Amino acid sequence: MISQAQFEKEIEGIIANAVREDVGDGDHSSLACIPESAQGKAKLLVKDNGVIAGVAFAKKVFEYVDKNLKVETLIEDGSQVKFGDVVFYVEGASQSILKAERLVLNAMQRMSAIATKTKSYVDLLEGTGTKILDTRKTTPGIRALEKWAVKIGGGENHRFALYDMIMLKDNHIDFAGGITAAITKTKAYLKTNDKDLKIIVEARNLQEIEEILQNGGVYRILIDNFNYEDTRTAVKLIGDSCLTESSGGINEKTLRKYAECGVNCISSGALTHSVYNMDLSLKAV
């Protein structure tokens, strides 16, 4: 996994690029009709129900746009919210508030939707001991925000990107010449390049699981698109040799059934690629 310092750098990059994209050479709407000296106050208003996420990010945005903006937080990240709740107030230069408004809303609406969906999955898994993981199926350019939202919702992050964990999927295995060849080459690569990266290997059937186990040195086996019976068999085969992960079209209706097969975790791209934004507004007060 990436370090906290790397994560913070990703967030800083997202903010800088988003402001560049949105503001360009100036917020001419505000510059045209609002004096530079004008002061104002606005509230983040919830117009939906769910889990709020992105409060800490919003503070970073306001600070980036104008260090003199002051934020009064009423509701923290990860809290359940309902229609009519006020999450925070922001006060300072009116031009600065308006410059930051859309970035804050865009991010918080999506982050809150992801956190809400993640929390619903976490609730479905309660008592099973199985953890819900995200994937790399994220929106290009804002992966750090979406994975942050998963954490806020109570889920856990899978690898962040291609560089922080080895994941040998079906195409890697086929292109490498099979499971044993892929694992052997990977171990040699890590040794040659002095890299300490965990290895996950995808299995498409029980025979592949047996071959993975024969090679050893794997952190987690991805039990991909298995039915319930074969998943239970796979978990028994693997035992304590390494961790287990189920994936492949698992949804709200099947999530708990897969967890009850005994897997350590379930990964779901739906946490980030299939959500509807939470309705939020930033209103002058």
JOPEBEL-V225290 format. One record per backbone hydrogen bond with DSSP energy under -1.0 kcal/mol. CO is the residue of the C=O (numbers start at 0). NH is the residue of the N-H. Records with the same first field share a line. If there is no record, write none. Layout:
CO: NH  NH
This chain:
2: 6
3: 7
4: 8
5: 9
6: 10
7: 11
8: 12
9: 13
10: 14
11: 15
12: 16
13: 17
14: 18
15: 19
16: 20
17: 21
18: 22
19: 23
22: 25
25: 27
26: 30
27: 31
29: 33
34: 37
37: 93
39: 91
40: 284
41: 89
42: 282
43: 86
44: 280
45: 83
49: 80
51: 77
53: 57
54: 58
55: 59
56: 60
57: 61
58: 62
59: 63
60: 64
61: 65
65: 68
69: 90
71: 88
75: 78
78: 51
80: 49
81: 84
84: 45
86: 73  74
87: 43
88: 71
89: 41
90: 69
91: 39
92: 96
93: 97
94: 98
95: 99
96: 100
99: 103
100: 104
101: 105
102: 106
103: 107
104: 108
105: 109
106: 110
107: 111
108: 112  277
109: 113
110: 114
111: 115
112: 116
113: 117
114: 118
115: 119
116: 120
117: 121
118: 122
119: 123
120: 124
122: 125
124: 127
130: 265
131: 155
132: 267
135: 137
138: 141
141: 145
142: 146
143: 147
144: 148
145: 149
146: 150
147: 151
148: 152
149: 154
150: 153
155: 133
165: 199
167: 201
168: 172
169: 173
170: 174
171: 175
172: 177
177: 181
178: 182
179: 183
180: 184
181: 185
182: 186
183: 187
184: 188
185: 189
186: 190
187: 191
188: 192
189: 194
197: 165
198: 218  219
199: 167
200: 221
202: 223
204: 208
205: 209
206: 210
207: 211
208: 212
209: 213
210: 214
211: 215
218: 242
219: 200
220: 244
221: 202  223
222: 246
226: 230
227: 231
228: 232
229: 233
230: 234
231: 235
232: 236
233: 237
234: 238
237: 240
242: 220
243: 264
244: 222
245: 266
246: 224
250: 254
253: 257
254: 258
255: 259
257: 260
258: 261
263: 130
264: 245
265: 132
268: 271  272
269: 273
278: 46
280: 44
282: 42
